């Protein structure tokens, strides 16, 4: 029985009225919306809200070459949010689409070694997964691991267990389905696997 999962909700700066004291959140300006509204005002809101104890990370933030404003605009907003994350000592949840080289360069340029980074919804191959882990990233896998033909299963099996997360996002899959499937794939009992993820959660979010 899996009973030690933790729900973390991701919000934008426009959703802060939804924050409830008994729930955990990450908050960030998604790259798709890095050109909308008064960005200075939104960043100031993020600075303030990131200080709340139940806001445990900054995200989703990152880079997307297929959607959103120009990459230069995205990079500027991304860099501002990385600075906020470092200032409040909270990890970042990364959205990245076809901008891996740029992401790695930004990590090397802005990360002082104290910031934790996790890739949201990772779908790449095992080689890419291992490269990212070597650079210090955690990888979070979603509902694609339920597809027995998905290449992402090789990535799931390739990376160290202490760099792994699972997520439902908006797929409709349950977290129990993901835990059970991943545990079976990795030759772990569901309970043992849940404890591994819980330990990763505590390490990543400094709980």
C-alpha angles and dihedrals in degrees: 000000000000108000105145102070119128125216116219118182123207117219137179123229087259091062100056092115086069094063112119122195096231097052134074123236146179116209129196149134107264115224090240089066100036091117100046126104127341102334095191089055092047092050090050089051089051091051090054098042093045089068092065111107094229091054095085102171147013115248171217088353131139145082134316124181094188102052139025133030126329117305090247090059091046091050093053093051091042091052092050090053093047088055090052091049091052092047093054094034095235127138126250130237110212130213109194128172119177092330101098097130091051091047093052091048090051092048091052091046101044105027115092092189097265099083121093117218128197127184111226118222097358113199103163131117127273095262092055091044093055092047091053093047090051088055090054103264127140114217124220117201126203139191094312089083086070089067107088090205096052118119088217089077088070088054091049090054095043103056127077113267091236091065097054136106134167128213139181097204106174097318099112091237117127122239089234090059091052094046093048093047094046092045091053092047091051095043094246131129113249090246094050090047092050090053090052091053091046090054090049090050092052092047095045097045094036092237 
